């Protein structure tokens, strides 16, 4: 299974950890991938960026990566790293044919899984 990570910080206070590659988000995702034998292809870092909209340079790069590479999972520590609108999460999964996994939150079935449940 192949994955990418998205790591976003909203403040400069969190920035110093990203430069050292030792942020709690980094370590949580790397450990999860190691334990579950998931190949982490790349990590994308948005530093000092709000999640209120998707006009983010690194987010755009992430979406471009998804369109040109086979990726099974987009891993974040929590859904708010991506955004606060849960309907947008489902839209991102459908658009990019990827499952979003938030490691510190309950598993929400992917849109594809939900559709399978209701098809005859």
N, C-alpha and C positions, 0 to 999 in steps of 0.2 A: 504494500500500500504506500502511496506517495502523498506527501503533504507539504503545504507551505504554512508559515506562521505570519500572523499580523499582530504587531506590537505597537500600541499607541500610548503616548503619554500626553497629558494635558498641561503639565507645568514644567518649568525649568528645573524644579527640585528633583524631578525624576530623571532628568537628562543625563546627569553624571553617571548613572548606572548603565545606561545604554552604551555610552562610549566605551565602558570597560567590558561590555558584553555580559554583564552579570546582573541584569535586572531580574527581579522576581518573576516577571512574565517570561523572560528568556529561559530561565532555569526550569520553571514549571513545564513549559512546552517541550524543551529538550529532554527532560526526564521522562515525560509521558511517551514521547516518540521512542526513546531507548527501551523502556520497559515493554512497550507494545510492538516492537519491531517494525516501526513506521519510518520510512525514509523521509527525512526532512530536507526537501530540495532547496529551500531558500526562506529567509525571514525578511519581512518588510517592516521598516520602522518609520512611524510618523511621530515626530517629536514636537511637543508644544502645540498640538493641534486639537481643536474642538471636534467632538463627534456630532455636532449639530447639523452638518451637511456633508456631502460627499465630494465637494470640490477640494480634494486633497491630492497633492502631487503623487505621493507614494501610493495612495489607494488606486489612483489611475494606473500606475505602473503594475500594481498587483493584478488588476483586472486584465491588463494586456498580457501579463504572464499566464493567467488562467486560460486565455483564448488560444495561446500558442503552445501550451504544454499539457500533458496528461497529469491531472492532479485529482486525487480522490477526496482529500480533506483540506479545508481551510481551518486552521486551529488558532483559537484565541483563548485567553484565560477566562474572559467573560464577554457576554454579548455587547456590553456597553463599549468595549474596545472598538467595535464596528460602528454602533449607533444605538440610539435609544428607541427607535421605531422597529418593533419586532416584525411588522409586516415587511419591512425592507429586507430583513434577514432572509425570509422565504423567497423574496424576489431575487435576491443575489444568488441563492442556491439554484433557482430555476434558470436564470439567465446564464450562469456560468457552469451549470451541471456539476456542482461540487457540493459536498456536505459540509456544513459549518459545525464545528465542534467547539463548544465553550467548556473548558475543563473544570471550572469551579461552579457550574450551574447544572441543574437537572437536564437530562437529555430531552430535547424536543424532537419529535420525529421529523424527518425531512419532508418536504412537500411531496416528493416522489413516493415516500413510504405511506403518507396519508392517502394519496390518490389510489395506491394499490389496495388499500383497505376497503375503498368504496366502489371499486370496479367489480363487475360481476365475473 
